[in-house]
Amino acid sequence: MIIAHGLLALPGKQDLVRADIRVSDGRIVEIGTSLSPAPGEDSVSADGMQIFPGAIDPHVHFDTPGFEQREDFTHGSMAAARGGVTTIIDMPCTSLPPVTSLSNFREKFSHVGKASVIDFGLYGGVSGHIADECINTHMAELSPYVVGFKTYFISGMDSFTHINHYDFARVIARASQIGRPVLLHAEDLDYITAATRSVQARARARAGTHAPEPAAAAQPVAGYAAAGPAAPGTWADYVEARPEAAERVAAATALALAHGNEGTLHVVHVGTAEAAELLAAGGATCETCTHYLEFSSADFDRLGAALKTAPPVKSPGHAERLWSLLAGGSISFVTSDHAPAPEAEKHTGSIWTDYGGIPGTGTLFPYVYSEGYRSGRLSLYRFLEVISSAAARRFGLAAHKGSIEVGKDADFAFVDPEATYEVKGSELLSKGTITPFEGMRLQGKVTNTFVRGVEVWNADDGIVVDPGSGNYLQWGY
């Protein structure tokens, strides 16, 4: 197949280049001008289209098996494809069983191995309640099958609990030995538990409620699960209970515990600029998410639970600072932290129990293209880094993913630069339809998505492949 006359986003180029691409057996075999089709070879016209490497979203929660009322692998992967994402990496914590052992991995894979319409990888995880087994046995057994290990400094999940500082240092050391990154949800448990208790006490006093203070174990310290007492409170209370300081403390602690192995540490969904600066200076990597780049705590007044995530978005001014750090390389790339929930879980009547997560994989590439590249915040080189190539390198997939180059997979997102795209939750193809980006109009529109040379989605016909067409990717692919 030849893709003819497109404007290609090639690595190392300052501007898009008009050229043709020849694809054979799912790989790019030639890039040049005026390529002629061989007898019987198809040719696809890309006149007027910008062609980018398929986006990589290395932070999604597709919830299979166990929480499919929120999302499943097929719907999540379809939403990703619609937005130009061709590879995702799924987190180990929001499934039952969580991927904390080889047997658990096999159980999960039996459900997801033939469910995706795009390529995918998986993370393993280390849960605090079985830390010894994970460190001594499970991490090594899982390492051939996963591209990293997820941990939490704070968690509300009984099946995937937070890890203490001693065990985190051991996890970092073990992961360094076996050559995999450690991904950390970096908010400080001690800070948030105490802050939440104080904030809720004041909220009860404001409301004239004299109910006893909830037990510490019931405090809303969940990362993604809806947990905590149905206490009174405002969105300002939620933000105050999980402020910038909780991220700064956790980032500093993680660096101290990773001493000597800082390059193994990767902190996920950073929303606090100072935490990102600290991590970059200390030799670790981090990511941010589209919601931190667009929204602030002031937006809770109009969006409410549709904007709730953990960590929450931060005070006004942080978004532009994060954009600057992203452009300069202190933040490695952007992810979605895709974690939707149905209406009943998203709007429970209490800011403490409303589910903390949003759909995002389908809006990741369109948003960063529009508000990063087209707005001038990101150069073409940096846009390609943050949307694809940096994640491919970090998680061991760069041999065949992350850029438009001869020898790599023919993963493409076609963009019509003259069109616009209005975000509508009901059209995302995800099970989750409640998005803070609802109604936002973005520059450019993804018209076609190709995975290994096969069209997966187009704007006219929708998803045009069956579940199971996506390949499972391992470290070194």
Secondary structure, 3 states (H helix, E strand, C coil): CEEEEEEECCCCCCCCEEEEEEEECCEEEEEECCCCCCCCCCEEECCCCEEEECEEEEEECCCCCCCCCCCCHHHHHHHHHHCCEEEEEECCCCCCCCCCCHHHHHHHHHHHCCCCCCEEEECEECCHHHHHHHHHHHHHHHCCCCCCEEEECCCCECCECCCCHHHHHHHHHHHHHHCCCEEEECCCHHHHHHHHHHHHHHHHHHHCCCCCCCCHHHCCCCCCCCCCCCCCCCHHHHHHHCCHHHHHHHHHHHHHHCCCCHHHEEECCCCCHHHHHHHHHHCCEEEEEHHHHHCCHHHHHHHHHHHCCCCCCCCCCHHHHHHHHHHHCCCCEEECCECCCCHHHHCCCCCCCCCCCECCHHHHHHHHHHHHHHCCCCCHHHHHHHHHHHHHHHCCCCCCCCCCCCCCECCEEEEEEEEEEECCHHHCCCCCCCCCCCCCEEEEEEEEEEECCEEEEECCCEECCCCCCCCECCCCC
